[in-house]
Amino acid sequence: MAPALGLGALLGVLGLLRTPAGATEVVHSLRYLRVVVSEPGPGLPRYVAVASVDGTPFVRYDSERGRLEPQTLWMAAGAEPGYWDTETRINGRYRQKDPDHLKMLQGRYNQSGGLHTLQRDCGCELLSDGSVRGSYREGYDGRDFLSFELGSGSFVAADGAAQIIKRHWDSDGITVDRLTNFLEHTCLEVLQKHVQYGQEVLEKKEPPDVHVSGKVEHGILTLSCRAYGFYPGVIEINWLKGDEIWDQETEWGGIVPNSDGTFHSWARIEALPGEREQYRCRVEHAGMPEPGIFAWEPESGWNLILLVVMVSVIAAITIIIIIGLIHMRFGIRKLQSGKRERKRYVVANGTDMGTDCSLTGMEQDPCGIPEGNWGRIDGAGLRQDSRSGQDSRVGSSGILGWDQG
């Protein structure tokens, strides 16, 4: 029932929740994502904010609609009075201030024109041993810019431009402490509250349907392991060579939502054709009683021949039936033509009343940002002052706003 999120590539960060092999199981997770673009267009708002629980978006705000709205029935039913108006006002402030941060980054990289993006992702995970794992990530044009892991005590900068902001946030005596407090305490409280709202849906467990395939091209065997229809949206897919996990050689797809509320994902690895039997795909998910091991079993030559024969026979029968129907209809029309004169048909002028392919009139579920939200963390932001050319503080408040009010 949830509407399409749009900004597919930008919001894909919500799907990249993959637990490291051998790590403690993730019980529930909460993520916030804010995205700003420098050149908005149709279907591409300047500002989008999305929050998700266990990989499922449950609230959303964008600059085109101008309101925080629920994305799920359980969120619409669970929100307290006044919640949506309050959160709409909060995100309205970020809608105005986040573009300033993007402009500052464009200045740092000497990029005044063109399409540029700022992505801010923040959230926490409740683990099966009762501990909490939290992180903040900031990206510019889809590349890592700044990051922070709960317990690290400092930010990690990806380049020289990020180093400037890192030094301010690490040393201001505010940002690290408040972000740590949010990730360790506030985020967990918000997560537990929203799990209660959607408990019936969020605590269901659907095991994945796993398929392994292989393809040989230019002397290289590409093995793909795909998992379909699982819930919740946290899964571990690894390729094994013998008994050893080969994560370094593995390429992963994101954990992507399906229209029915479940998820799908994949992992791919390249190998030598002669080593095929050494590779196995290991899948671990909360809906499985134990991790499953899956291998690619290529079709034998006789199976392929049998398949081709069956397809050919079915195709031949289908063609015969179609030819018979054509002859039958032609005979009936010929018989009818002798009883009445032919009529000429002319295409009428006027409005096309054909299929309506637009989304106009489709009722969409609203989405919004949870209580405890993006107004709990303040920090220090920098921008290039247009009047003085000097770095100056930008004021605001918010989890991902990183501005000081």
N, C-alpha and C positions, 0 to 999 in steps of 0.2 A: 504494500500500500504506500510505500515511501516513494516520493518523486525522485526523478533522476537528479543527481547532485550537480552535473555539469562539471566543467573544469577538470575533466577526467585525470589528466596527467598531474595536475597540481594537487588534487585531493587524493591521489593515489597513495600518499604517505600514510593515510589511515589504514591501508591494507598491509603495510610492511611490518606487522607484529609477529615476528618469527622468533620463537624461543631458542636460544643456543642449545646445541646437543648436550644432553646430560644435565641441563639446568633444572632447578626446581620448577614444578608445574605452575603455570599462571592460572589462578582461579577466576579472577575478574580483572578487567582493565578499563581505565578511563583516559581518553585522549581529547585534547582540544586542538583545533587547527584554525589558523587565520591566514588568509591569502589576500594579497593586494596586487593589482596589476596596474602598470603605468598607462596602458592604452586600452580601456574597456571597449566592448563592442556588443552586438546582439548575442545574447546567451553567455556573455563573459562580463559579469559585473566587476566594478572596480574593487569591491571589498566583499569577501565571503568569510563567514565564521561557521564552523561545524563542530559539534561535540559528539563523541561516540562512546558507547559502553560495549565492551567485548567485541569491538569491531563493527558494531551496528550504529550508524548515525541516528541519533534520536532528537537532535535539535539543530536549527539552522537560522542564520541571519545573512541577508545579502543586501547590497546597496540599491538594487533594483526594487525589491519588495519593501525594504525599509522597516521590517519588523522581525522580531524573534518569534519563531513558530515551531510547534511540535512536529516531529518526524515520525512518531509512533503513537499508536492509540494509548499505550500505557503511560506515556509521558503527558499526553493531553489530559488524561484522567487524573494523574497524580499531582499536577502542578498546583501550588497554593495560590489563593487569591492575590492579585496584584503582581504575581511573578513575571508575567510576560511584559507588562508595561515597564517594570523596573529594569529587566534585562535588555529590553529594547533601547532604553535610554543609555545604558552602559555601553552597549555595542555601537550606538550612534556616535559616542565619543571616539571610540577606536576607529570607526569609519572615517572620521575627520583627521585623526592623528597618525594612523599607520602609513598613509601615503607620504607624510613628511619624512618618516624613517626610510621609505623606499627612495625618495628623492636624495636623501643624504647618501645612501649607498651608491646611487647612480653617479653622484658627484665624486665619491671616493674612487670609482672605477672610470671616471671621465667618460660616462655614457649618458649624454643628455637626451637623446632621442631613441625611438624604437620601443618595442615591447619588452618590458622587464617585469619581474615578479619578486615578491617577498613572501616567504612562507615561514610561519611560526607554529611549531608543534610542541605541545607540553602535556604531560600526563603521568599517570602512575599505574602500577600493576600490583595486585595483591597476590602473593605467592602461597603455595600450599603449606609451607612451614610457618605462615603467619607474618613473614617479613614483607616489606614494601620496597619495590624498585621504581624509581622515578627518573625522568629525563626531560630536558628541554633541547630543542633543535631549531636553529634558524637557518634558512636557506635563501640564497639570492640566485635567481634565474635557474632554479632547480639544482644548484650545487650547494654543498655544505658551506656554511659561513661561520657559525658559532654553535657550540654544544655544551651541555652541562649534564653530568650524571650525579644523582643523589649520592652523597658521601664523598665526592671528589674534592669539594671545597673550592673549586675554581673552574673557570670556563676554558674551553679548548678552542683556539682560533685556527681557521683553515688557511689564512693568508695574512699579508701585511695589513690590509684594510681592516680585517677583523681584529687584529692585534690591538689597534687603537681603542676599540670599544671594550675588548677584554680587559685591558689595563684599568679602565675606569670602573667597570663593574666588579672586578676582583678587589679593588682598593677602596671603594667608596664606603665600605662598612655597612651597607644596606642590602644591596642586590642579592648577594650570595646567601645571607641569612634569611631573607624573606622568601627567596625561591626554595631554599632547603625546607623551611617551615611549611610552605605550600605543598611541596611534593611528598613530604613525610607525614603530614597531619591533615591539612585541609582537603587535599585531593582524595585521601582515603575516606574521609567523612562524606564527601560528595559522592564518591563511588558507591559506598555502602547504602546511602540514601536512595540512589537511583536504581540500584539492584533490587531494593525493596519495592520500588514502584513497578518494575517490570519483572518481578521474580518468576512468575509463571512462564514467561517467555525466555528470560535470560538463563534460567537454570535447566532448561531442557538440553538434552544431549543427542545429537544425530551423528552417527559414525560416518566416515567418508567412504565413498565408492571409489576404489583405487584401480587405475588402469596403467599398465606399463607398455610402451611401444618403442620400436627401434627403427632406424633408417641408416643405410650405408651410402655415403656419397664421397667420392674422391678418396677412397681408402680409409675414411673415418666413420666410425659407428657413433651415432647420436642416440642416446637413450633418454627417454622422457617418462617421468612418473607423474601422473595427474591424479589429484584427489578432488572428488565432486560431492556436493550436497552435504557438507559437514557443518555442525554447529556445536559449540560456539566457534567463533572465528579465530581460534588460536590452534595452530597445528605445527608439528615438526616433521619435515620431509628431508631425509638424508640419503645420499648414495653411498653404499658400502662397496669396497673392493676387498674381497675376502671378509675379514672381520673388522677392517679398519674403515672409519668414517672419512670420506674424501670431500670435506667441505670446501677446501681451497679450489678444487677443480669444478665445483658445482655452481650452476646458474639457477637462481630462484625467480619465480614469478611472484607477484604480490598476492596477498590473501584478498580475494575480490568477492564482493557480495553478489548473490543471485537475486532474481526477482521474488523468490519465495522466502527470503530471509536467511537462507543458508549461504555457504561460501564455497569457493573453489580455488585451487592453487596448483602449482606444479614445480618440479625441480628437474633440471636437465644436466647431463654430463656427456663428454666426448671420450671415446675409448677406441682401442684397436679392435677390429672385428674378431680376431682370434682370441681375445680376452673376454668375450661376451659373457661366458658362464661364470666369470669371477665377480660380476657386478650384481648387486641386489639393491632394491629400494626399501628403505625402512621408514614406516609411517607411524607416528605416535599422536593420538588424539584422545581427549577426555571421553569420547563416546565409544572407544574401543577397550575391551577388557585387558588387552595387552598390546604392545607395539606389533605391527604386522610387517612381515618381510615378503617382498614381491619381486618376481623376476620376469624378464622378457622371454617369452617362448615363441620364436618365429614360426610362422606357418610352414609346414613341410611342403615339398613339391607336389605330392599327390593331393594334399588339401587344397592347394592353389588351383590345380587342374580341375578338381571337382567343383570348386567355387565358380570358375570361369564357365564350365559346362552348365551349371545350374542357372547362372545369370543369362547365358545365351538362350537356354530353353524358355525361360520366363519371358525374355524379350521377344522371342519368336511368337509365342502364344499371344502376347499383348498385341503385336502387330497384326496377327490374323484376326483378332477380335475387333480391332479398330477398322480394318478393311471391311469386315463384315457389316459393321454398323454403318459405315459410309455407304456401302451398296444398298443397305436396307433403307436408309433415309433418302437416298437418291431415287430409289424405286417408288417410295411413297410420294415424294414431291412430283415425280413424273406422272404418276397416276392422278394426283390432284390437279396438275396443270391442264389436263384435258377437260376438267369439269368447270373451271372458272378462269377468267382472264387474269393475267398478271397485273400486279399493282406496283407502281413506282414509289420508292421511299426517298424522301429528301431530308437531310439533316436540318433540324429546326434551329432558328436563331434564338438566342436568349441565354439565360444563366445556366451554367453547367451544374447539374444536380448530382454529380457523381460522388465518389467516395471522399469524405472529409478526412484528410490526413493530418490536420493541425491538432494541437493540444488544447485549443480553445474550448472552454467548457468542461475540461477534465478537472474534477475536484481533487486538489492536492492536499496532503496532510502537511500542516505547518511544522516548523522546527525552531528551536531556541537554545539558549545556553543555560546550564544548570546553576542552581543556587550554590553559593560558595565560590564560585565562578572566577571571572577574569578580572575582577576588581580587587583581588586580594594581594597581588604582588606588585610592588613598585620597584623601579630601578632607575638607572641613569642612562639616558639616551643622548646621542650626539647628532647634530645636524650642522650643515654649513649655513650660517646666517646670511641671508640674501642681502642684508644691508651692510654688514661689517666685513663679511668674508671670514669671520672667526668662528671657531667651534663654540656652540652655546647649548645650554641645557634645554630640553624640550619637556614640557609639563604634561602629565596625564597619570592615570593609574590603571593597572590591569595586569593579569597574570602574564599575558604575552605582550603587553604594551611596552614594557620596559622603559617607561617614562616616569619621571618623578613629578608628583603633583605638589 
